[in-house]
Amino acid sequence: MHVNKVKRVVGSNLVLVCIFLVALSLSLLFQPPKLSITYDEALYMIIARNLAKDVSSFTYQGAYMMYRPPLYPYTLSIFYRLFSYDHHLRIARVISAIFYALTATLVYLFTVGLFKDQKKGVAASIFYILNPLSFTMSNRALVHSEFSFFYTLAVFLLYKGYRDRNNKTIYASFVSAGLAVLTRYTGLSIIGVFVAYLYLISHWNWLRKRETYIGFALFALTLAPWLYLAHTRYDGALKPFSVAMAVVTKDTPVSTFRYLSEVLEILGVPIIILTLLGFGSLKKDDIGWLTISWGIVGIFGILTVTHKEPRFLTFLMPLVGILCAQGVFSVSELFFKHVSFLNRFKMVFLVLIIGIGLVSSIHHLLQYKQTWDIQYLEEGKAFQYASENFNPRFIGVSPRLYTLAGYYFPNSRVYPLLLTDYIKTSVKNGRFDLIVWQCRNSIIKDIEESHKYKLVNEFNDGKIKIFVKITVASPPEATQSNYQEITKTN
């Protein structure tokens, strides 16, 4: 009996290692093109570079960017201290891939913990690994993989802690919840998940338990260093959250119906059907209440935001993987309950349903990944050319290229070409050494009519133009406050 137990443990650990290696290998093998770096990715890497020099310098071009969540840039900065600029993009993508692979193993553990079925755990992990959202975000220099890991870990530890009556595990869940919030501010929805789950399983009894208050105290302590830094550098402990909300609110509004339609198109109908079947098969017990709390509160946390993008739901894809596996197995059990004479084909039927779901998932994965792989690709080509041929001190760029310029020219001063009198005067007087313009506003007229710049190259069928200064002029004379003001609207 002892030998059998050891075999089960060794077998389970081997499965975990295989899941991790498969997820990590796939993510690293299918990385985006080197020049596909989006606005947010460039900003996170620039902030991380500054943090590698000074742990409190959460800045870009001298302006504090604390409306961005800190944990991912701080994670990058640890490695940026050791490696040169040439390796920074690769490091960022590898770190995302590692957290993606860790989440895949966590999905397995979570599923086995819920349903006591290793086959179901493996299926859930595969559905997560090949999910269009999770896979596409797995190798981008973005927060989503790290956020998904800490969010899922927090929910898993809370469930496990209350199931096993283990206070240490409960406390760890609140710490992980704090880390999730520091990875992405929408992680605040996890407090709603916790409260909803605790209420559903114990009504108000959770308020009478000491571990609840210790847990929330640990959650607050996890956030405390960042809140203190915000208080000293950002004029208010809660300022990052309020500024982040204001920035998101100003962005393009997206209706709930349109948003859900986009998510449905990205994930595919089979995955949605399997998810709903898995949800519908659950009972009104701890597992069912956990799923309701995790899924409904989590998605409403996104739907209440004015500007929504499909990638914002990546943190719920571990739950989708679990429910897909549950949906497959519940359909199989229901089918063979009524068609018992075909029981010997049960495994074939399971593989067939899983295969249909995965084929659809891979199809949608390739489509969604392609849309991301071509983002900022032409812009990357333009900046690669510029960085290889010029060494400007002062750069003017279209607002959409503001962070990309800082990524390729870390020692240059970057100004967004906003339609302000200050920028127009600077262009007219030839104060920029280099200008990268993208057809977004009419500043091109000022550039051409100034006769101070020479067009040296064009990209994306002339939609991106690179100009260099041909006359000697004084650099832009902007004070720090003036500079922050002209960049604030970007």
C-alpha positions in Angstrom: 0.0 0.0 0.0 2.9 2.3 0.8 4.5 1.5 -2.5 1.3 2.3 -4.4 1.1 5.7 -2.6 4.7 6.4 -3.6 4.0 5.5 -7.2 1.0 7.8 -7.3 3.0 10.7 -5.9 5.9 10.1 -8.4 3.4 9.7 -11.2 1.6 12.9 -10.3 4.9 14.8 -10.1 5.9 13.5 -13.5 2.7 14.7 -15.0 3.3 18.1 -13.5 6.8 18.3 -15.0 5.5 17.2 -18.4 2.7 19.8 -18.4 5.2 22.5 -17.4 7.7 21.6 -20.1 5.0 21.2 -22.8 3.5 24.6 -22.0 6.9 26.3 -21.7 8.3 24.7 -24.9 5.2 25.7 -27.0 5.3 29.2 -25.7 9.0 29.6 -26.4 8.8 27.9 -29.9 6.0 30.2 -31.1 7.2 33.6 -30.0 6.0 36.7 -31.8 8.4 38.3 -34.3 11.3 40.2 -32.7 10.0 43.6 -34.0 6.4 43.0 -32.8 6.5 45.2 -29.7 3.3 47.0 -28.7 2.9 50.3 -26.8 2.3 48.7 -23.4 5.1 46.2 -23.9 7.6 48.9 -24.6 6.5 50.9 -21.6 6.8 48.0 -19.2 10.3 47.2 -20.4 11.4 50.8 -20.2 10.0 51.1 -16.6 11.9 47.9 -15.7 15.1 49.3 -17.1 14.7 52.4 -14.9 13.9 50.2 -11.9 17.1 48.2 -12.5 19.0 51.4 -11.9 16.8 52.8 -9.1 14.2 50.6 -7.3 12.0 53.7 -6.8 12.2 55.1 -10.3 8.9 53.9 -11.7 9.2 56.4 -14.5 9.4 57.0 -18.2 11.1 60.1 -19.5 11.1 61.5 -16.0 7.4 61.2 -15.4 6.1 58.7 -12.8 3.9 55.9 -14.4 2.5 54.4 -11.3 -0.9 54.1 -12.8 0.6 51.0 -14.3 0.7 47.9 -12.0 4.2 47.4 -10.5 4.9 43.6 -10.1 5.7 42.7 -13.7 8.2 45.6 -14.2 9.8 44.8 -10.9 10.1 41.2 -11.8 11.8 42.2 -15.1 14.1 44.6 -13.4 15.7 41.8 -11.3 17.1 40.2 -14.5 17.6 43.5 -16.3 20.3 44.2 -13.7 22.3 41.3 -15.0 21.8 41.5 -18.8 22.3 44.2 -21.4 19.6 45.9 -23.5 20.0 43.4 -26.3 18.5 40.7 -24.1 15.6 42.6 -22.5 12.9 41.6 -24.9 13.8 37.9 -24.7 13.9 38.0 -20.9 10.5 39.6 -20.7 9.0 37.0 -23.0 10.6 34.1 -21.2 9.3 35.3 -17.9 5.8 35.5 -19.2 6.2 32.0 -20.7 7.4 30.6 -17.3 4.3 32.0 -15.5 2.1 30.6 -18.3 3.6 27.2 -17.8 3.3 27.5 -14.0 -0.4 28.3 -14.4 -0.9 25.3 -16.6 0.5 23.1 -13.8 -1.7 25.0 -11.3 -4.8 24.2 -13.5 -3.9 20.5 -13.2 -3.6 20.7 -9.4 -6.7 22.7 -9.1 -8.8 20.3 -11.2 -7.5 17.2 -9.4 -8.2 18.9 -6.1 -11.8 19.7 -7.2 -12.7 16.4 -8.9 -10.1 13.9 -7.7 -9.5 12.8 -11.3 -6.0 13.0 -12.9 -7.3 12.5 -16.4 -9.7 15.5 -16.0 -6.7 17.4 -14.7 -4.6 16.7 -17.7 -7.5 17.6 -20.0 -8.0 20.9 -18.2 -4.4 21.8 -18.5 -4.4 21.1 -22.2 -7.5 23.2 -22.7 -5.7 26.0 -20.9 -2.4 25.6 -22.7 -4.1 25.8 -26.1 -6.6 28.5 -25.2 -6.4 31.4 -27.7 -6.2 34.1 -25.1 -3.8 32.4 -22.7 -1.4 31.1 -25.4 -1.3 34.4 -27.3 -0.5 36.3 -24.1 2.0 33.6 -22.9 5.0 35.1 -24.7 4.2 38.8 -24.8 6.0 41.3 -22.6 2.7 42.0 -20.8 1.3 41.3 -17.3 -1.3 38.7 -18.2 0.6 35.5 -17.6 1.9 36.6 -14.2 -1.5 38.0 -13.3 -3.3 34.8 -14.3 -0.9 32.8 -12.1 -1.3 34.8 -8.9 -5.1 35.2 -9.4 -5.6 31.5 -9.9 -3.2 30.6 -7.1 -5.1 32.9 -4.7 -8.4 31.2 -5.5 -6.9 27.7 -5.3 -5.3 28.4 -1.9 -8.5 29.9 -0.5 -10.5 26.8 -1.6 -7.8 24.4 -0.3 -7.4 26.3 2.9 -11.0 26.2 3.9 -11.5 22.6 2.6 -8.5 21.3 4.7 -9.1 23.8 7.6 -5.5 25.0 7.1 -5.0 28.6 8.3 -1.6 28.9 6.8 -2.9 28.1 3.4 -5.7 30.7 3.8 -3.2 33.3 4.8 -1.1 32.4 1.7 -4.2 32.9 -0.5 -4.6 36.5 0.8 -0.9 37.2 0.1 -1.3 35.8 -3.4 -4.4 38.0 -3.9 -2.3 41.0 -3.0 0.3 40.1 -5.5 -2.5 39.7 -8.1 -3.6 43.2 -7.5 0.0 44.5 -7.8 0.2 42.7 -11.1 -2.9 44.2 -12.6 -5.3 46.6 -10.8 -8.4 44.8 -12.1 -7.2 42.1 -9.7 -9.1 44.0 -7.0 -12.1 41.9 -8.2 -10.5 39.0 -6.3 -11.8 40.6 -3.0 -15.3 40.2 -4.5 -14.5 36.6 -5.4 -13.3 35.9 -1.8 -16.3 37.5 -0.1 -18.8 35.9 -2.5 -17.3 32.5 -2.0 -17.1 32.8 1.8 -20.6 34.0 2.1 -22.0 31.2 -0.1 -20.3 28.5 1.8 -20.7 29.8 5.4 -23.1 32.8 5.2 -21.8 35.3 7.8 -19.8 32.8 9.8 -16.6 33.8 8.0 -16.8 37.2 9.7 -16.5 35.5 13.1 -13.2 33.8 12.3 -9.9 35.2 13.2 -8.2 33.9 10.1 -10.4 36.2 8.0 -9.1 39.4 9.6 -5.5 38.1 9.6 -5.9 37.3 6.0 -7.1 40.8 5.1 -4.3 42.3 7.2 -1.8 40.3 5.2 -3.5 41.4 2.0 -3.1 45.1 3.1 0.6 44.5 4.1 1.3 43.0 0.7 0.1 46.2 -0.9 1.7 48.5 1.7 5.1 49.1 0.1 3.5 50.1 -3.2 1.0 52.4 -1.5 3.8 54.0 0.5 5.8 54.6 -2.7 2.7 56.0 -4.3 2.2 58.4 -1.3 5.8 59.7 -1.5 6.2 59.8 -5.3 2.7 60.1 -6.7 0.9 62.5 -4.3 -1.4 59.9 -2.7 -1.4 56.3 -1.6 -4.4 55.5 -3.8 -3.5 57.8 -6.6 -2.3 54.9 -8.9 -5.7 53.3 -8.8 -7.7 56.5 -9.4 -5.4 57.6 -12.3 -5.5 54.1 -13.8 -9.3 54.3 -13.7 -9.3 57.7 -15.3 -7.0 56.6 -18.1 -9.1 53.5 -18.9 -12.3 55.7 -18.8 -10.8 58.1 -21.3 -10.0 55.3 -23.8 -12.4 54.1 -26.5 -15.7 52.9 -24.9 -16.7 49.3 -25.8 -20.3 48.0 -25.2 -20.8 44.8 -23.3 -22.6 43.1 -26.2 -19.8 44.0 -28.6 -17.1 42.9 -26.1 -18.7 39.5 -25.4 -19.2 39.0 -29.2 -15.4 39.6 -29.7 -14.5 37.2 -26.9 -16.9 34.5 -28.4 -15.3 35.0 -31.8 -11.8 34.6 -30.3 -12.5 31.5 -28.2 -14.8 29.7 -30.6 -18.2 28.2 -30.1 -17.1 24.7 -29.1 -15.0 26.0 -26.2 -18.0 28.2 -25.0 -20.3 25.2 -25.2 -18.0 22.9 -23.3 -17.5 25.7 -20.7 -21.3 26.0 -20.2 -21.8 22.3 -20.1 -19.1 22.1 -17.4 -20.7 24.9 -15.4 -24.2 23.3 -15.8 -23.0 20.0 -14.5 -21.8 21.4 -11.1 -23.9 21.0 -8.0 -24.7 23.5 -5.3 -21.7 22.6 -3.2 -18.3 24.1 -2.4 -17.1 23.5 -6.0 -20.2 25.0 -7.5 -20.1 28.1 -5.3 -16.4 28.5 -6.0 -17.0 28.5 -9.7 -19.9 31.0 -9.5 -17.8 33.3 -7.4 -14.7 33.0 -9.5 -16.4 33.3 -12.9 -19.2 35.7 -12.3 -17.5 38.2 -10.0 -14.3 38.0 -12.2 -16.1 38.7 -15.5 -18.2 41.5 -14.0 -15.1 43.2 -12.8 -14.1 43.6 -16.4 -17.5 44.3 -17.8 -17.9 47.3 -15.5 -14.9 49.0 -17.1 -15.6 51.5 -19.9 -12.8 50.3 -22.2 -12.5 46.6 -22.5 -10.2 44.4 -24.6 -10.5 40.6 -25.0 -7.1 40.0 -23.5 -8.4 41.5 -20.2 -10.2 38.1 -19.6 -7.0 36.0 -19.8 -7.0 35.6 -16.0 -10.3 33.6 -16.3 -8.9 31.2 -18.8 -7.7 28.7 -16.1 -11.4 28.5 -15.0 -12.4 28.0 -18.7 -9.9 25.1 -19.0 -11.3 23.5 -15.8 -14.9 23.8 -16.9 -14.1 22.6 -20.4 -12.6 19.4 -19.0 -15.6 19.0 -16.7 -17.9 19.6 -19.6 -16.2 16.8 -21.7 -16.4 14.3 -18.9 -20.0 15.1 -17.9 -21.2 14.7 -21.5 -19.4 11.4 -21.7 -20.9 10.1 -18.4 -24.4 11.2 -19.5 -24.0 9.6 -22.9 -22.8 6.2 -21.6 -25.3 6.2 -18.9 -28.0 5.8 -21.5 -25.9 3.9 -24.1 -24.2 1.4 -21.7 -23.5 -1.2 -24.4 -20.9 1.1 -25.9 -19.0 1.5 -22.6 -15.9 -0.1 -24.1 -15.6 2.9 -26.5 -15.8 5.4 -23.7 -12.1 6.5 -24.0 -12.5 6.8 -27.7 -15.6 9.1 -27.2 -13.7 11.2 -24.7 -10.7 11.6 -27.0 -13.1 12.5 -29.9 -14.9 15.3 -27.9 -11.6 16.7 -26.5 -10.1 16.6 -30.0 -13.1 18.6 -31.5 -12.7 21.2 -28.8 -8.9 21.4 -29.2 -9.0 21.6 -33.0 -11.4 24.5 -32.7 -9.3 26.1 -30.0 -6.1 25.8 -32.1 -7.8 27.2 -35.2 -8.9 30.3 -33.2 -5.6 30.5 -31.4 -3.7 30.8 -34.7 -6.1 33.5 -35.9 -5.9 35.6 -32.7 -2.1 35.1 -32.4 -1.7 36.3 -36.0 -3.5 39.6 -35.2 -1.1 40.2 -32.4 2.0 39.2 -34.2 1.5 41.8 -36.9 0.7 44.6 -34.4 3.4 47.3 -34.4 5.5 45.2 -36.8 5.9 48.0 -39.4 6.6 50.5 -36.6 9.2 48.1 -35.3 10.9 48.0 -38.7 11.0 51.8 -38.8 12.6 52.1 -35.4 15.0 49.4 -36.0 16.2 51.2 -39.1 16.4 54.5 -37.2 18.3 53.0 -34.3 20.8 51.5 -36.6 21.5 54.7 -38.5 21.0 57.6 -36.1 21.9 58.6 -32.6 19.5 61.5 -31.8 19.4 63.4 -28.5 15.9 64.8 -29.1 13.1 62.8 -30.9 9.6 63.8 -31.9 7.2 61.0 -32.6 3.5 60.5 -33.3 1.8 59.8 -29.9 1.1 56.2 -30.8 4.9 55.6 -31.1 5.8 57.4 -27.8 6.9 54.4 -25.8 8.4 52.6 -28.8 10.8 55.5 -29.3 12.0 55.2 -25.7 12.5 51.5 -26.0 14.8 51.8 -29.1 16.5 55.0 -28.0 16.9 54.6 -24.2 19.3 57.6 -23.9 17.2 60.1 -25.9 14.6 62.6 -24.9 11.2 61.7 -26.6 8.4 64.2 -27.3 5.0 63.2 -28.6 4.0 65.3 -31.6 0.8 66.6 -30.2 -1.0 69.5 -31.9 0.1 72.1 -29.3 1.7 75.5 -29.9 4.8 74.3 -28.1 5.3 71.3 -30.4 4.4 73.2 -33.6 7.0 75.9 -32.7 9.6 73.2 -31.9 9.0 71.5 -35.3 9.1 74.8 -37.1 12.4 75.8 -35.6 14.0 72.4 -36.2 14.6 71.5 -32.6 14.3 67.7 -33.1 17.2 65.6 -34.3 14.9 62.9 -35.5 11.2 62.7 -36.3 9.2 59.5 -36.7 5.7 60.3 -38.0 2.7 58.1 -38.5 -0.4 59.3 -40.3 -2.5 60.2 -37.2 -2.6 64.0 -37.3 -1.8 67.0 -39.5 1.6 67.8 -37.9 3.2 66.5 -41.1 2.4 69.8 -42.8 4.5 71.6 -40.2 7.3 69.2 -40.6 7.4 69.6 -44.4 6.9 73.3 -44.5 9.6 74.0 -41.9 12.3 73.0 -44.5 14.4 71.9 -41.5 14.1 68.1 -42.0 15.0 65.6 -44.7 12.8 62.6 -45.4 15.2 59.6 -45.2 12.9 56.6 -45.3 9.3 55.4 -45.4 7.6 52.3 -44.1 4.2 50.7 -44.4 3.5 52.1 -47.8 4.4 55.6 -46.7 2.3 55.7 -43.6 5.4 55.9 -41.4 8.0 58.5 -42.4 11.4 59.2 -40.8 12.9 62.7 -41.0 16.3 63.9 -39.8 17.3 67.5 -39.0 19.3 69.2 -41.8 19.9 72.5 -40.0 21.5 73.3 -36.7 19.1 74.4 -34.1 18.8 74.6 -30.3 17.2 71.7 -28.6 13.6 71.9 -27.2 13.8 74.0 -24.0 11.1 72.5 -21.8 11.0 72.5 -18.1 10.1 69.3 -16.3 6.6 70.5 -15.5 6.1 71.7 -19.1 7.3 68.3 -20.4 5.0 66.3 -18.1 2.1 68.5 -19.1 2.6 68.0 -22.9 3.0 64.2 -22.4 0.1 63.8 -19.9 -2.5 63.5 -22.6 -0.7 60.6 -24.3 
